[in-house]
Amino acid sequence: MAPAHFSCDACKTRIGLTDPRIHCLDCADYDLCANCAVGERVAGTHVVAHRTRVFKISGGGAVNALPSSAVIVHREVNNVPTPLPTPVSPSHPSVPPPAASKTSLGGPHTPDLFQRLYVVLGWSIGVCGWGPFFTEDMSPSPAFMQLMSSILAYLDTGRTGHLVPEAYSRFLDDQAYVGEGNVWKANLVARMGQTKEDTADKALKRAYDLFSIEYNLRPRPASSCGGMMPLLTLKGFMDITAVEMLCDPSKEWGSISRVIKAYNLPSVQGWGDLLRSVLPEEPHPQMMARVARVTAVSREQGQRELEAVRVRTMLEAKGRQNALDLLDDRRYYYTYN
């Protein structure tokens, strides 16, 4: 009988019932989430060369597991012609970069960077050039998934398989997003006893929730008020980037082109400049309608929050007046706008 749910033996997080799962055929009762499988993060006696089986629906409880036709192919790369780029360091000092990030572009690299195993999921033949980022039903294509996986790996200096808010904000900065286009950065202001990071984290989490973007909550290191930061998963990263690309393909083609050149990603080297044809010619109507609905909901929520603050302020003022009235017979009058 299947368990109620499966957990990743590498990152210890629960695998969603309908999320992909990679099961090791050589270990006893060993499973990985897609992020850890692609990122080659393992634990215990498991090694990346073990035989595995991919389930496109993890299953658990009343949900049946559904095997995938995808396979994981490991091949050793003994010669890497171009050194790996130095990852972008997040601005927050409490998220330290890994030791490998200390290596300069011109300096020597450790042998394990040149002799490591590469994982190919689903498209076992491999993607070797630019192609459409989306299929006819607007599902992500192998080319898009490979590119986004590479960008996440570049920005993920902590090698967690997620993007901390600082890293995702940097990604938007590198695309020249300004103002509310970069939600976390726009809300990086201390408010009502909260640190600026906690305030920005809440705003970013709210944006993810509005668009149903997948993320995991983790405690923010050194947070004075126990704040939680939303860590963007690979699926969430692809989904939120797809929203931007399908709403304004011409603008996003230029933005992502700059990122590809700036990051110097090994996985797409030799592919040449990003072709305009990878994105639709016109904005996608259904995605535009979705964004319009989300924007309307966001405005309504904002108005409700402002009204709640106004009412709370009035009640606090009335409470102070009542306390003063108990102390003496003088009357204090307040006006409320």
Beta strands, then each sheet from edge to edge (+ up, - down):
strand 1: 6-7
strand 2: 14-15
strand 3: 21-24
strand 4: 31-33
strand 5: 52-57
strand 6: 66-67
strand 7: 72-77
strand 8: 116-121
strand 9: 215-219
strand 10: 228-232
sheet 1: 1+ 2-
sheet 2: 4+ 3- 5+ 6-
sheet 3: 7+ 8-
sheet 4: 9+ 10-
end
